[in-house]
Amino acid sequence: MDQDKAPTDVHGFEEILQYLKEARGFDFTGYKRSSLMRRVHRRMSQLNIDDHVEYLDVLQANSDEFVSLFNTILINVTGFFRDPDAWEFLRSDVVPTILAERGPDEPIRVWCAGCASGEEAYGLAIVLAEGLGIDDFRQRVKIYATDVDEEALSSARHAVYSEKEVQPLGHELIQKYFEQMGGRYSFRKDLRRSVIFGRNDLVQDAPISRIDLLACRNTLMYFTAETQTKILDKFHFALAPRGMLFLGKAEMLLSHSRIFDPMDLKRRVFRKVSTSRIDVGSVFGRSFLPDRREVDQVDTLRSLAFSTGPVAQVVLDTNDVVTLANQQAKHLFSLSDRDIGRPLRDLDLSYRPVELRGYIDQVRSERRALRIKDIEWQRGPGEVLALEAHLSPLLAEDVPVGVSLVFHDVTANRRLMSELNRANQQRESAYEELQSTNEELETTNEELQSTVEELETTNEELQSTNEELETTNEELQSTNDELQAINTELRERSTELDEVNAFFAAIMSSWPAGVAVVDTSMRIVVWNAGAEDLWGMRSDEAEGEHLLNLDIGLPVAELRPIVRPALSDPTYRQEIKLDGVNRRGRSITVRVVCTALRNRTGAPTGAVLVMEPYGNGDLDPEPAAPNR
Ligand SMILES: C[S@@+](CC[C@H](N)C(=O)[O-])C[C@H]1O[C@@H](n2cnc3c(N)ncnc32)[C@H](O)[C@@H]1O
């Protein structure tokens, strides 16, 4: 089926998948549609079907068709040490790390998921046996190798590979781990016991547990992102704490960084992140032992300290008379020494920058401090200050003696705050941008990854097509060899035939009598030199003509009664004498003997007529014409 003409009826395709799921128990719905469709269409084109509904009929009617489709869909391309760089990393880093983290006698459990014909599982066995030594390997290691394809599993259990297949392992490892038998290489039996093959469908079956190293290479990429997530959750469950996951080079785990940490992203080796990981925080106790120093202050010191304090402060007595005002307050509200002793209500301060009297009454009656925020104070042209007032009741042994008004200049704070706010907003919007760029990057990455996976899939398909082409090529080669043998035989036969023909022609031309051979429709097929000589008709004129139509000196019509029976009776022989005129115009009597012509099986295929002058006995004295 030409790809351009591939059926586009998606509904029909989904029906095929649904049928396979319900009737054959195999769920292909989690596989990527593009490559899955290509594989199904490939099978359909092998059967010359270009309609999904028609193919579904074939699947339903013929139970063997499922096996053929299954074998077409599952691509079993594999090999020893595919991606040598990743395998080298496994040998140099991953295996030593696993061994270092386990006790010397602890078992090591490996899962090779999607193992195809076993090369990867035996490759893992080799790397581990190299790291542990053969004896320890036998005692401690179990490799569970699984696939959904039973045929692939049975070839994996067989463990026999060609020279070309084992080549990537190198001479030394081949010698150490394989037994050679007639050009084929069989993985060592004593180590084979540690590799256990079994059927496991990654989509539907439960995972194996307590795994230290899980290799699932070039298999995840056939599944949709959603199914990949489900499988990866199973892998997370399967792995022991800090267990390692080894993927194929096209498989990235970008969206699963939550549950797997990369150990080496390039080589696609990841570590399980434990979901119960406890964030250990540190709590430090600190004891504050304030220095309490008793200080005797003389009034002067106190009033000086008050007067030079950094914040503006005004103190009122119980009658709201201004009793104290420090330098900051005087400067801020343009108070003078004369204002000291005056009732507050007589001063601008009582209502500017804020109406104070209500608040002061509240403080006094509630005996509670009060904070007034967001006070704006226009001190000079173009100079706006932000103030915050703190009003506190002054109590002497619980008896109110006045109210303290403290004004904080929070202009700088405010400016800082608004700058901070602005910076915060900018940071937030930068963060949002970053986040969206991140998301875009993630999407691009995923797209890239899926393109890479698609390419990888196509590559694998190409690889498998290549293998098919190679097989076809070999088939053609063998047909060619056979044809060549047949050709040689034919040539020999043809030479023999030429010789027989020449021999036969020689007999015919040397025979003195006239001989004519006719086929079953009485057409002349042989007209020898004797006949030419007798009747003066050349063989090229006679051959192909009907016997009874020959224009010669013989009354040919009279031959009919003796020739016709010979065409149906293979034992027939008859002779007749006829008067005629030879090529020189002389009257002669001719004896004609007609014999049936038989093939090898004895069936009649014509008749042979031998014509000889009779009685006067004179064969023509003139020499016969040369045979052509
Ligand atoms: C391309 S091969 C990879 C073989 C090997 N892991 C490697 O990288 O050389 C993919 C394998 O995945 C297997 N497979 C496909 N679907 C599967 C499934 N649902 N469960 C288990 N194995 C599956 C196929 O049968 C095939 O053997």
The ligand as an ORCA input file, in Angstrom:
! r2SCAN-3c Opt
* xyz 0 1
  C      12.821     -2.058     19.992
  S      12.696     -3.369     21.151
  C      13.903     -2.933     22.336
  C      14.751     -4.081     22.780
  C      15.830     -3.750     23.773
  N      15.304     -3.220     24.974
  C      16.858     -2.808     23.170
  O      16.828     -1.626     23.416
  O      17.719     -3.299     22.412
  C      11.139     -3.051     21.942
  C      10.604     -4.242     22.699
  O       9.512     -3.825     23.476
  C       8.572     -4.869     23.508
  N       7.255     -4.358     23.884
  C       6.385     -3.668     23.128
  N       5.255     -3.445     23.819
  C       5.423     -3.979     25.040
  C       4.609     -4.076     26.195
  N       3.380     -3.564     26.226
  N       5.105     -4.713     27.281
  C       6.358     -5.250     27.245
  N       7.168     -5.197     26.195
  C       6.702     -4.569     25.094
  C       8.607     -5.414     22.083
  O       8.093     -6.729     22.005
  C      10.110     -5.339     21.780
  O      10.737     -6.547     22.066
*
